[in-house]
């Protein structure tokens, strides 16, 4: 994933794409910050799962900013946030459709042998392991609860 980001950065730099270059530079800076922080705790560089979580957090931050800018009528700033969200999205796995999420939940329930609401944590953990970054777990948890209920 690091190589993809670095290759994209170099391509954007050569093409003179300022928005893309700035966004990818911000991603690289965030990666370096996290690597330095991990080193301070005696850990190695971030793995792909940690990079994925960091990118998802960056997207959420931009979505929150986008909402604020739209409410304030600042379309100029909203456009920048939309472009950055699109660029960050290129490095994230594609999300599952509603039907695929329902099928994944059903499969996770069978896999874990979950029988009721008390087993919800097992099902969510299984989904997180099998579908990292592909499911919005804020929305999926309500569906899991309904499926187990």
Residue frames as qw, qx, qy, qz and C-alpha x, y, z in Angstrom:
[[0.000, 0.887, 0.461, 0.000, 0.00, 0.00, 0.00],
 [0.327, -0.754, 0.118, 0.557, 2.92, 2.34, 0.76],
 [0.392, -0.094, 0.607, 0.685, 4.32, 1.69, -2.71],
 [0.184, 0.662, 0.659, 0.305, 0.96, 2.52, -4.32],
 [0.153, -0.933, -0.235, 0.227, 0.83, 5.82, -2.46],
 [0.385, -0.596, 0.342, 0.616, 4.42, 6.70, -3.31],
 [0.373, 0.179, 0.689, 0.595, 3.94, 5.79, -6.98],
 [0.083, 0.815, 0.554, 0.150, 0.78, 7.90, -7.11],
 [0.278, -0.861, -0.027, 0.425, 2.65, 10.78, -5.50],
 [0.406, -0.329, 0.509, 0.684, 5.47, 10.62, -8.04],
 [0.275, 0.449, 0.710, 0.468, 3.00, 10.45, -10.93],
 [0.049, -0.907, -0.416, 0.045, 1.03, 13.42, -9.61],
 [0.364, -0.717, 0.163, 0.572, 4.24, 15.40, -9.10],
 [0.374, -0.073, 0.624, 0.682, 5.35, 14.76, -12.68],
 [0.142, 0.601, 0.690, 0.378, 1.90, 15.59, -14.05],
 [0.065, 0.197, -0.098, 0.973, 1.76, 18.85, -12.08],
 [0.482, -0.565, -0.562, -0.364, -1.52, 17.88, -10.38],
 [0.023, 0.460, -0.453, 0.763, -1.34, 20.15, -7.34],
 [0.712, -0.358, 0.126, -0.590, -4.41, 18.86, -5.46],
 [0.969, 0.000, -0.246, -0.024, -3.37, 15.22, -5.87],
 [0.556, 0.389, -0.479, 0.557, 0.24, 16.00, -4.95],
 [0.215, -0.484, 0.388, -0.755, -0.83, 17.87, -1.80],
 [0.853, -0.266, 0.030, -0.449, -3.22, 15.11, -0.72],
 [0.936, 0.097, -0.299, 0.157, -0.68, 12.32, -1.25],
 [0.321, 0.477, -0.476, 0.665, 1.98, 14.39, 0.51],
 [0.508, -0.459, 0.285, -0.671, -0.40, 14.68, 3.48],
 [0.970, -0.111, -0.124, -0.177, -0.91, 10.90, 3.46],
 [0.748, 0.300, -0.413, 0.424, 2.86, 10.31, 3.41],
 [0.009, -0.526, 0.427, -0.735, 3.34, 12.78, 6.27],
 [0.752, -0.367, 0.151, -0.526, 0.66, 11.03, 8.33],
 [0.961, 0.059, -0.261, 0.062, 2.32, 7.66, 7.64],
 [0.500, 0.418, -0.467, 0.598, 5.70, 8.99, 8.77],
 [0.336, -0.515, 0.334, -0.714, 4.15, 10.46, 11.93],
 [0.909, -0.236, 0.027, -0.342, 2.50, 7.15, 12.78],
 [0.860, 0.236, -0.364, 0.270, 5.73, 5.23, 12.04],
 [0.210, 0.498, -0.476, 0.694, 7.67, 7.52, 14.37],
 [0.601, -0.423, 0.244, -0.633, 5.01, 7.14, 17.05],
 [0.979, -0.054, -0.147, -0.128, 5.10, 3.34, 16.68],
 [0.652, 0.387, -0.463, 0.459, 8.89, 3.35, 16.90],
 [0.150, -0.536, 0.426, -0.713, 8.60, 5.21, 20.21],
 [0.806, -0.264, 0.252, -0.467, 6.47, 2.32, 21.51],
 [0.376, -0.398, 0.830, 0.103, 9.00, -0.26, 20.30],
 [0.745, 0.403, 0.516, -0.130, 6.94, -1.35, 17.30],
 [0.453, 0.006, 0.574, 0.682, 7.83, -1.58, 13.63],
 [0.166, 0.096, -0.289, -0.938, 6.40, 0.43, 10.75],
 [0.633, 0.211, 0.330, -0.667, 2.65, 0.34, 10.15],
 [0.320, 0.082, 0.901, 0.282, 1.29, -2.68, 8.34],
 [0.097, -0.242, -0.598, -0.758, -1.39, -2.50, 5.64],
 [0.320, -0.628, -0.709, -0.033, -4.26, -2.96, 8.11],
 [0.322, -0.618, -0.283, 0.659, -3.04, 0.01, 10.18],
 [0.115, -0.119, 0.360, 0.918, -2.53, 2.08, 7.02],
 [0.166, -0.445, -0.740, -0.476, -6.07, 1.22, 5.96],
 [0.332, -0.703, -0.568, 0.270, -7.45, 2.37, 9.31],
 [0.275, -0.458, -0.011, 0.845, -5.47, 5.61, 9.05],
 [0.011, 0.092, 0.547, 0.832, -6.78, 6.31, 5.54],
 [0.248, -0.591, -0.736, -0.216, -10.35, 5.62, 6.67],
 [0.328, -0.665, -0.381, 0.552, -9.89, 8.08, 9.52],
 [0.179, -0.252, 0.244, 0.919, -8.59, 10.70, 7.06],
 [0.108, -0.348, -0.691, -0.624, -11.67, 10.17, 4.87],
 [0.315, -0.686, -0.647, 0.108, -14.01, 10.57, 7.87],
 [0.293, -0.521, -0.143, 0.789, -12.25, 13.80, 8.86],
 [0.044, -0.063, 0.440, 0.895, -12.75, 15.18, 5.37],
 [0.204, -0.496, -0.762, -0.363, -16.40, 14.08, 5.28],
 [0.305, -0.691, -0.499, 0.425, -17.02, 15.95, 8.54],
 [0.193, -0.401, 0.121, 0.887, -15.32, 19.05, 7.13],
 [0.013, -0.209, -0.680, -0.703, -17.34, 18.70, 3.92],
 [0.230, -0.658, -0.716, -0.044, -20.58, 18.73, 5.90],
 [0.284, -0.663, -0.251, 0.646, -19.51, 21.84, 7.81],
 [0.154, -0.227, 0.372, 0.887, -18.48, 23.65, 4.64],
 [0.070, -0.389, -0.751, -0.529, -21.73, 22.78, 2.87],
 [0.251, -0.735, -0.597, 0.199, -23.80, 24.05, 5.81],
 [0.267, -0.638, -0.044, 0.721, -21.76, 27.27, 5.83],
 [0.539, 0.809, 0.198, -0.125, -22.23, 27.72, 2.07],
 [0.148, -0.756, 0.533, 0.350, -18.50, 27.50, 1.36],
 [0.912, 0.380, 0.123, -0.098, -18.66, 25.60, -1.94],
 [0.407, 0.769, -0.480, 0.114, -15.02, 26.50, -2.74],
 [0.227, -0.504, 0.780, -0.292, -13.81, 24.60, 0.33],
 [0.823, 0.065, 0.450, -0.341, -16.36, 21.81, -0.15],
 [0.781, 0.577, -0.214, -0.107, -14.96, 21.12, -3.64],
 [0.177, 0.647, -0.709, 0.218, -11.46, 20.68, -2.18],
 [0.519, -0.261, 0.717, -0.384, -12.74, 18.22, 0.43],
 [0.882, 0.309, 0.201, -0.294, -14.66, 16.20, -2.20],
 [0.618, 0.653, -0.437, 0.016, -11.53, 15.97, -4.36],
 [0.048, -0.542, 0.778, -0.315, -9.42, 14.81, -1.40],
 [0.734, -0.052, 0.548, -0.398, -12.04, 12.21, -0.43],
 [0.860, 0.472, -0.054, -0.186, -11.96, 10.87, -4.01],
 [0.399, 0.660, -0.616, 0.160, -8.15, 10.68, -3.98],
 [0.328, -0.386, 0.765, -0.398, -8.09, 8.92, -0.60],
 [0.836, 0.135, 0.318, -0.426, -10.82, 6.56, -1.81],
 [0.695, 0.552, -0.439, -0.144, -8.55, 5.29, -4.57],
 [0.241, 0.449, -0.810, 0.290, -6.38, 3.61, -1.93],
 [0.519, -0.122, 0.630, -0.565, -9.24, 2.06, 0.03],
 [0.120, 0.121, 0.962, 0.215, -10.84, -1.28, -0.82],
 [0.360, -0.237, -0.423, -0.797, -14.22, -1.04, -2.51],
 [0.419, -0.090, 0.590, -0.684, -17.13, -1.23, -0.09],
 [0.086, 0.204, 0.969, 0.111, -19.66, -4.04, -0.18],
 [0.351, -0.313, -0.399, -0.788, -23.20, -3.52, -1.45],
 [0.584, -0.294, 0.319, -0.686, -26.18, -3.83, 0.89],
 [0.952, 0.036, -0.154, -0.263, -26.89, -7.38, -0.30],
 [0.674, 0.354, -0.553, 0.339, -23.22, -8.38, 0.08],
 [0.111, -0.429, 0.562, -0.699, -23.17, -6.98, 3.63],
 [0.792, -0.183, 0.173, -0.556, -26.29, -8.99, 4.52],
 [0.927, 0.189, -0.322, -0.016, -24.72, -12.15, 3.05],
 [0.405, 0.449, -0.598, 0.526, -21.48, -11.48, 4.94],
 [0.416, -0.385, 0.449, -0.691, -23.41, -11.05, 8.20],
 [0.928, -0.043, -0.019, -0.370, -25.30, -14.29, 7.61],
 [0.808, 0.318, -0.448, 0.212, -22.03, -16.13, 6.88],
 [0.129, 0.482, -0.584, 0.641, -20.34, -14.65, 9.96],
 [0.672, -0.314, 0.292, -0.604, -23.25, -15.73, 12.17],
 [0.977, 0.077, -0.152, -0.128, -22.97, -19.29, 10.83],
 [0.607, 0.473, -0.499, 0.399, -19.16, -19.26, 11.13],
 [0.022, -0.426, 0.582, -0.693, -19.17, -18.11, 14.76],
 [0.376, -0.326, -0.866, 0.042, -22.22, -20.11, 15.80],
 [0.097, -0.074, 0.304, -0.945, -23.77, -16.96, 17.25],
 [0.149, -0.439, -0.885, -0.044, -27.15, -17.55, 18.84],
 [0.170, -0.861, -0.477, 0.055, -28.23, -14.23, 20.35],
 [0.069, 0.966, -0.023, 0.248, -27.38, -10.65, 21.18],
 [0.613, -0.714, 0.307, 0.140, -24.63, -11.69, 23.59],
 [0.773, -0.013, 0.451, 0.447, -22.66, -13.10, 20.62],
 [0.383, 0.914, 0.132, -0.013, -22.77, -9.84, 18.66],
 [0.219, -0.842, 0.443, 0.217, -19.11, -9.09, 19.48],
 [0.628, -0.146, 0.713, 0.276, -17.99, -12.40, 17.96],
 [0.577, 0.632, 0.494, 0.152, -19.87, -11.68, 14.74],
 [0.146, 0.984, -0.074, -0.066, -18.49, -8.13, 14.43],
 [0.412, -0.654, 0.581, 0.255, -14.95, -9.38, 15.13],
 [0.666, 0.143, 0.685, 0.259, -15.35, -12.01, 12.42],
 [0.451, 0.833, 0.307, 0.092, -16.60, -9.41, 9.93],
 [0.081, -0.945, 0.274, 0.157, -13.72, -7.06, 10.76],
 [0.537, -0.412, 0.676, 0.293, -11.23, -9.86, 10.18],
 [0.589, 0.300, 0.701, 0.266, -12.79, -11.03, 6.91],
 [0.324, 0.760, 0.412, 0.383, -13.79, -7.66, 5.40],
 [0.410, -0.516, -0.141, 0.738, -11.35, -4.97, 6.61],
 [0.045, -0.370, 0.180, 0.910, -12.32, -1.56, 5.28],
 [0.098, -0.163, -0.758, -0.623, -15.16, -2.89, 3.16],
 [0.339, -0.630, -0.685, -0.139, -18.01, -2.55, 5.64],
 [0.134, -0.538, 0.200, -0.808, -19.20, 0.48, 7.60],
 [0.394, -0.162, -0.858, 0.288, -19.38, -1.16, 11.01],
 [0.176, 0.089, 0.367, -0.909, -21.41, 1.71, 12.46],
 [0.648, 0.114, -0.187, -0.729, -24.28, 0.73, 10.17],
 [0.599, 0.120, -0.779, -0.140, -23.52, -3.00, 10.13],
 [0.051, 0.066, -0.824, 0.560, -23.80, -3.38, 13.90],
 [0.541, 0.128, 0.281, -0.782, -27.52, -2.54, 13.77],
 [0.743, 0.246, -0.446, -0.435, -27.99, -5.15, 11.04],
 [0.392, 0.182, -0.872, 0.228, -26.08, -7.76, 13.05],
 [0.224, 0.000, 0.648, -0.728, -28.23, -6.98, 16.09],
 [0.686, 0.200, -0.007, -0.699, -31.39, -7.37, 13.99],
 [0.671, 0.266, -0.661, -0.206, -30.15, -10.63, 12.49],
 [0.293, 0.105, -0.862, 0.401, -29.34, -12.04, 15.94],
 [0.325, -0.040, 0.426, -0.843, -32.43, -10.60, 17.61]]
